[in-house]
Amino acid sequence: MENFKEIGIKDCKFNPFELKTKWMLISAQKDGKTNTMTASWGGFGVMWNKEVVFVVIRPQRYTKEFVDNAESFSLTFFDKNYLKDLSYLGKVSGRDEDKIAKVGFNVLMDNNIPYFEEAESVIFAKKLFVQPITEASFLDKDLIEKWYEGDFHHLYIAEVTKIMVK
């Protein structure tokens, strides 16, 4: 945490639509263990008069168990030098190995929420809402054919509680 400083949400200087080219890690803790997954889908906004993030997680992802178990999770963003590591963390399951140790990332904690020393920024978020995405919800059915094989995501909306940057 010594390399990070907390900033206000209104001090964030990024274009949220450019983040699709910057993968993030969604991380949470369960029973004293940390797990993470790489993601590139999500967003920022206001819901219920709160500043929120939304992320989607497929039901078979091991990290979903951790996010479901925790009150809060982190979103960590990295510079392009970490793309190989982020790719690995997105392909390998934490059920099969300690993938965080394998890439050499150092886990830091803030109020029992894990994040990574190697990140350039981190968003801490408290879960407010979760809902399975269903086939019946799609108005544009072409999206189903393009992006799904019956494994629809769960949508999480979470309040931004803290942002830290290096």
N, C-alpha and C positions, 0 to 999 in steps of 0.2 A: 504494500500500500504506500510505501514511502515515495515511490516514483509517480504516484497518481495524486491528482488534486480534484476535489469536488467542484463541480460547476453547476450553475442553475440551468434548468431546461431551456430558458430563454436565451442562454449564452451559447447554445449549440449552434455551430456554424457548418451545416452540411445540407446538401440537397437530398431529401429522402429517396428520390427516384434514382439517384446514383448508387445507392447502397446495394442495388441488385447485382452490381459488379463486385461488391465486397462481401464475401461470405462472412457469416457470423457463427459463433458457437452459442448454442442454448445449453445452459448448464444448471444443474440442481443437485441437491444432496438428499440422500436417503440412508438412514441407519448408519450415519457416519462415513458413507462412501459417496464420492463425487462421480457423476457421469455427464457426458457432453455429447452433442451431435452438431454437425455442420448444417446450416440452413441458409437459404438466400431469399425465402419468401416471408413477407411480413410487412408491417408498416407502423406508422405513427398517426396519432390523431387525438381527438377529444371525444370522450364518451362519458355520459353521466356526470358531466361537468368536471371530469378529471383528465389529465394528460395521460394517454395510454399508448402502449404498444400492442400490436397483435401479431401472433405467430401461429403457425400451423404445424402439427406434428402427426405423422401417420401412426395408427394404432400399434403396429408391430415394432416400432422403434423402442429400444430399451430405455432411452432417455425419457420417454413418456411416463414410465413408471416413477421416475425420480421427480419430474415436474408435477405429476399428480399427487405425490406424497408430500411435497413441500408447499409452504405458503407462498414462497417467492422463488424467483430464478434470476439468472443473469444472462445478458446478451453481451458477448465480447466481440469486438471488431479488431482486425489485425491489418498490418500493412502487407503489401503484395509478396514480401519475402517469405511469408508463411503459407502460401497457397498449397504447397505440397503437403504440409502437415495438416492443413484443414481438409484437404481432399482425403487423406488417410483417415482422419477422425470421422468423416462422413461415410466412409465405406466399411469400416470395421466396427463390429458391435462390441460394446463394453461387456457383454455377456461372455465373450470369448477370450478376452485378454484385457490387461490394463493398458488400454490404448493411449491414455494420457501420459503414462510413464514412457511408453514406447516412442512418442514424439518428443519427449523431454520437456514438456510444459510443466511449469511450477504453479500449483494451485494455491491461491490466496483465499482468505475467507473474510467476509464482512457480514456480521449478524447471521451466521450460519448459511450464507449464500456464497457458493464458490465462484471464483473468477480466476483469470490467468495473468500472471506477471508479464507475460510476453505480449499481451494485448496493448493496443494504443488507446482504446477507450472501452468503457463498460457501462451498461445500463442495468440497474437493478429494478426489478418489477415485481409487484405483489399481484397475485392472481385475483381477478374479479369475476371471471366468467369462463366457462368452457362449454362447448357444444359440438357434437359430431356434425360434420358436413355430410349431407345425404344426397343421393342421386335426385330425389324429388325437389331439392332446393335449387337446382341449376335451371336457369332460364335459357342459357346458351348451352345446349346439349353437346355441341362440338368440343367443349372443354373436357367433358367426361372422356370422350374418345382419345383426346390428345394427352391428357395428364393422368388418367386413372385406369386401374385394372381391378376395381372393386375394393381398393384399400383407401377409402376417403379419409382425409385428414380430420383431426379435431382442431377447432379454432379456439385459441386462448386469447382473451383480452385481459391485460394486466396494467395496473397503475404504475407509472414511472415514480419510483421513490428516491432514486439517487442516480446521478451521472458523474462518472469520474473519467478524466483524461490524463494523459502523460504530458 
